[in-house]
Amino acid sequence: MESLWNNADAAAAGDDAVAQRVYSSRLIGRDPALVLHGGGNTSVKTVVRNVYGEDEDILFVKGSGKNLATIERDGFSPVRLDALRRMATLEMLTDADMVRMQRAAMIDPSAPNPSVEAILHAIIPFDFVDHTHADAVVTVTNTPRGVTILGEIYGDRIFTVPYVMPGFELAREVYTMTRDIDWKQIEGVILLHHGVFTFGDDARSSYERMIEVVTQAEEYLDARAPLADSYQVMPTRTMPTGSLDGALLRNLAMWRRAVSRVAERPMIAHINCSAGAKEFSRLPDAAKLATRGPLTPDHVIRTKRAALVLRADVDAAVDQYAENYRAYFDRYTDGTLNCLDPAPRWALWPDVGVVAFGEDDRNAAITGDIVGQTLLAIVRAEALGGWEVLDEEDLFEVEYWELEQAKLARADSPPDLAGRVALVTGGARGIGRACVERLRASGAAVVALDIRTDGAFADGGAFAADNGVLTVNADVTDADAVERAVAMGVERFGGLDMVVSNAGVFPDSEPLAFLSDEAWQRSLAVNLDGHRLVLQKCLPFLELGIDPAVVVVGSKNVAAPGPGAGAYSAAKAALTQLCRVAALEFSGAGIRVNVVHPNDVFDTGLWTEEGIAARAAQYGMTVEQYRRRNLLGTEVGAADVAAMVVAMCGSLFSCTTGAQVPIDGGNERVI
């Protein structure tokens, strides 16, 4: 591990102690081998002048729930140092009372709750304190000879603390154990099965001491437990290739559905079949190792205590896991706790790799990252004598910590489509793009297909920063391209629940007498055959989906065709009839199929300002009048169509199939 400290960047942060704290905290947060997804915490002690002109000693400590990788100044909670140190002297204090007292000692009531380890930061007599869950160090402590190995690596330069539940109990234990030590004689504190604390009088010395401590553990592991080349490749989130075997993808969708059933909510599934994950899954004792416990107790919130081991009888395997989890809860509950959902959060897939599950794409990704790091730690710990973790009662205490229970009680209800997966064709612009955005806002993960490579989809496009959207260039008239796009979506999110079949073309206006074969065939290919291909390629996964639904974008021209639009109107009419048949045929699998019929949606690629003006002139109207030429006198936008499409995908229309809904502001000919 190398120091990322840069003198120029540090100088740019300024001399202010909190600014330096922000800078070095971000260095720690950038390295997943130190902390993952909000893990770890940092602090700085400084002096703040209050409104009375008095100087107060204040601890700025990472706020609960903040991420070191992206933390800003306002992510630190300013707490009076004397109050925290006095708390350490108390014999007893519940964690709930600790949180309340810490908040009462804050000088900024708008700041986040201080870290639960704020008291521990306060009693370490250095200005800067860093705490990580460094993989290498925790790996060493998760072995039978962990304490002995720490002595071999560090001698007496590191103070070792047996595992104690985080929060007040841990702070009190460290306070008691270190009352008589000379802090200047040690370089850090290692909490067994938990992590590392380092400290210094300035940000750089504390940070680089952390790097040094972790590097020594890494060097020890490299010398005595080197990783095989296959484990050097352990990605958890890669771009899907669409090349995974179809049977494997169907199995993945089956596992996702079974886990969602037990969780009683839709779940996203991320498959990791990298070289490292596959190698681990092929170990003779992989099942025992995967069910032994997490790398650190903090991870149990994300991963649960043990993995699910996948086998042929899908539902029975998941049900057995749930039964075991409930028994685990019953063994340790005091009768006042609420059992969490008993669904697994990750699974070992023998000979394939591992799968991570989450309430949405972000949570599945976090779990996947943690699992990837854990597998590497397990392999190295085994080489040092065995993978040993805390007993399940200790893990239960963290999983059912009163602070976690309180956090769950405060959690907002998830969006209507959270955890579900949608595929949208023509998703780069117009109605399709509006549907993608509306689906994401409703909590769904989205596979957005479009034939165009410019604009929204170029180099990842406008959706690139959103991990919940997978963009795929595909021509809906190309069966192989559609099949590959669907496979990529299932590989990326674990299944498919909703299809918005939207892609279409509007040929130039031509009366039937002059309608070219090329225009006719092009309209049929995109506006009819393309939808058929999408339905056919999606059907095997929709059958395994969660509350599966299809919404097809038709046209007002089905009920009220216009002259010069024969190719378009005929294709859309045939498409509507196809959807009626699909509603009949797909109903046995619980798949709803509905159609929306928009009209005059001007904010799409089918219209230009010049074209709108020309059409308005033909009707003897102003542009504004033409835009609102419907019974309600309203302008219909792509967002209006998307709102109806997404509603029809959701629970509001759970009992509706075969419906055709106009979105046209009211049209006399349609009515």
ABEGO torsion letter per residue (X at the ends): XBBABBAAAAAAAEABAAAAAAAAAAAAAABAAABBGGBEBBBBBBBBBBAAGBBBBBBBBBBBGBBAAABBAAABBBBBAAAAAAAAABABBBAAAAAAAAAAABABAABBBBBAAAAAAAABBBABBBBBABAAAAAAAABAAAAAAAAAAAEAABBBBBBBBBEAAAAAAAAAAAAABBAAABAEBBBBGAEBBBBBABAAAAAAAAAAAAAAAAAAAAAABBBBAAAABBBABBBBAGABBAAAAAAAAAAAAAAAAAAGBBBBBBBBABAAAAAAAABAAAAAAAAAEBABAAAAAAAEABBBBBBABAAAAAAAAAAAAAAAAAAABAGABBBBBABBABBBBBGAEBBBBBABAAAAAAAAAAAAAAAAAAAAAAAAGEBBBBBAAAAAAAAABAAAAAAAAABBBBBAABGBBBBBBGAABEAAAAAAAAAAAAGBBBBBBBABABEAABGGEAAAABAABBBBBBBAABAAAAAAAAAAAAAAAGEBABBBBABBBBBBBBBAAABBAAAAAAAAAAAAAAAAAAAAAAAAAAAABBGBBBBBBBBAAAABBBBGAAAAAAAAAAAAAAAAAAAAAAAAAGBBBBBBBBBGBAABAABBAAAAAAAAAAAGBBAAAAAABBAAGBBBBAAAAAAAAAAAABAAAAABBGBBBBBAGEBAAAX
